[in-house]
Each structure stands twice: as C-alpha cells, then as structure tokens.
Amino acid sequence: MNARRQHQILGYTIEGLNSFGTVLYFTYLYFLLHARFGFRDTQNLAVAALLGLVYAVAAWQGGKFGQRHGNFAALKLGFGLMAVSYLIASQLQSAAGQIISAAAVSLGMCFTWPVLEALITEGETPEHIPHAVGIYNITWAWTNAGALFIGGTIIEKFGYASIYWLPFGIVLLQLALTFRLEKIILPAVEKTAVPLPNAHRPSPVRAKNFQQLAWLANPFAYIAINTLIAALPGVAAKFQLTPMFAGFACSLWGFARLATFVVLWRWDGWHYRFRWLTAAFVLLNISFTLILVAPGLPVVLMAQVFFGAAIGLIYYSSLFYSMDASDTKSEHGGIHEAAIGIGNCLGPAAGATALWLAPQNPSTGAWAVTGLLLTGLGGLLWRRALTQSKKLRRESVG
C-alpha cells in the first residue's frame, strides 16, 4: 500500500472515531443532566449555548494553531486535552463539574476538526478536492448517525459512565493512529499535469463569493442542530420514549444527512448554484419547526428526513467552498468550525431566553429559533443581492 493510500485511510479512520466519540458524549450529556440533575429544556439549552460559545472562540484559533505549528501538534494537543477532560468528568458528581468538563472537551475538540479537514485535502490537486471532501463528509456522517442511533442503547445497558469511558478509549486510539499517521511521508503531487475535468470551474471571485455565502449559511444550520440536540430529552419526554427508543427515533435526521452527503458527493450539479443553497435554507426552517412542535411522532419522523437533507447541503457547501477556494486549509477549516460554534451558541441561547421569558409555553423556544433561522434566510438573500449588484456595476464600468 502506497503512502498516500495509508495517509487517506488513517485520516478518515481518525475522523470517523472523532465523530462517534464526541457525538456520543455531547448528545447524551444532555440526557445525563436531565436524568441526574433535573435539567429541563431551558437549562440544557443554556449549557448548549455555553459550549457553542467556547467552540466558536477556540475553533478559529485551533485552525490557526494547526497552520502555524503543524497539524500533528494540534491533533496531539487536542486529543490529549479531551482524554484528560473525559477522565475528570467521570469522577465529578456535580452539574457544574460536568459542564466545566464538557467545556474542556469542547476546547480540545477545537484543535482536531479544523486540522482533520485540512489533512484529507493535503496534497490533493484542485480537481480531486471534491472527491476528498465527499469521502470526509460521508465518513463522519455515518459514525455521527450511528452514535445517535446506538447511544441510548449503550446508556441503558452500561449506564451513563459509558459516555466518558468509551470516548476516552476512542481518544487513546486516535492518539496512537495520529503518531502512526505522522510517520507517513506523502509523495509530491504534480498540480499542473492533470487537466481539469470540470470545464465550468468558477472564477476566483465567484468561488470566494460562494465561500462567504456558505459561511453565512452554516451557522444557521447549527443553530437548528444544536438546539434540536439539547431539546431531545424534552422531545423524548413528550412522547414517553426511553433513552434507547429516543436514540432510535431521533437519529433519523442523521441518516438523512448521510444519504444527502452521498448524493452530493456523486453529483456535482449543485456546485456554485445559489438556488440549491436557498432551497436548503427554506427547508431547514420548515422541518426544524415541525420536529419540535409536531403533536405526533410520525410527523417528527417525516420532518427529520427533510431536516437532514437541508443541513446536509448547507454543511457540505460550507466545507467544500472552504477547501476549494483556499490554500491555508487549516486556518480556513478553523473559520468553518468557528461558524459552526456561532450557530451552536446562538440557537440554544435564543431558545433558552424565550423559554425563560415565557415558561408557560413550551413551544416558545422552538418559535424563537425559527425566527432566528428566518433572519438568516433574509441575510443570505441580502448578501446574494449585494454580490449581484457589485457584479453588475463592475460589468457596466468595464
């Protein structure tokens, strides 16, 4: 097996493990806070907002750290901090201790995702980057969906301690694989010898515009995602679902996102097409609201399919345009992840504030976040109109 193939396999393996371990921990942490400390939607959303704020601030710096000091230094630092944080969390018996430990895990994670995004495209020619990004998205999406699906069963069979010890074991394995990956030297890649297969590749200006549009859209996808994850214990309680069945029923959106990633990987007709991004944003608004306010479980399940499709296209757009239009991939991966953190903070913060102001109406939080998502759609349309206006002015001057 050549060095490039080994590099790809190890990189995708580390990425998939990172997705499974962190999703298991962060998703079912809210179930633990609900079961052990009596946290309701308001408190869980507040915790989610705090963790999102930590991630937003640190992810950008994590990407810069990887760019300046090397990808492997960043990975070792991140995985090491996560391992120590899991160990500490397993020994703490207070809600405050659990929240502080979760913030430390989130901080460590900020040094991993931007770098992993850069590693999978390292040494790739521009025409091969879409393929690499596609495999990357599919890898983390299926382990993400798997953790959502099986996490509740793990909790019921092995107790809440498993949300610490299983991710801790995964991080140790990731560290070992990181050291192995570091020893692999990639062969030089001739970047000009391979002709571009895509005759419709956009101009640098157009590519940069779409990168900025996707960076605007992606936080709003995570506004919805992180609000939904923090509210899952409430959804489970509404339909009287145990953690195991909540995992089964509330993971459908993860598998829908995975299917969307596969389609977008194999079909590039959506590349640099604004209407696809707009359609995904509209679908995001409708499906999110239905999941949280629908009176019946069948409607929740149906809405999850559309929700997964919408966030799949928005996320894929952000990462693809970040990697396709940049050479400083770790730093731009950090910006992409920081945008995720902003969404992770703003959505739960809006939901928690609305529930605090109107606790008598359990749907208030969902409607507040829906309003926030609608402002995002307006911002996307405004940014597009501004770009088109500048383009017309340039053409008229020319």
ABEGO torsion letter per residue (X at the ends): XBAAAAAAAAAAAAAAAAAAAAAAAAAAAAAAAAAAAGBBAAAAAAAAAAAAAAAAAAAAAAAAAAAAAEAAAAAAAAAAAAAAAAAAAAABABAAAAAAAAAAAAAAAAAAAAAAAAAAABGBBAAAAAAAAAAAAAAAAAAAAAAAAAAAAAAAAAEAAAAAAAAAAAAAAAAAAAAAAAABBBBBBBAAABBBABAABBBAAAAAAAAAAAAAAAAAAAAAAAAAAAAAAAAAAAAGBBAAAAAAAAAAAAAAAAAAAAAAAABAAABGBAAAAAAAAAAAAAAAAAAAABABAAAAAAAAAAAAAAAAAAAAAAAAAAAAABABAAAAAAAAAAAAAAAAAAAAAAAAAAAAABAABAAAAAAAAAAAAAAAAAAAAAAAAAAAAAAAAAAAAX
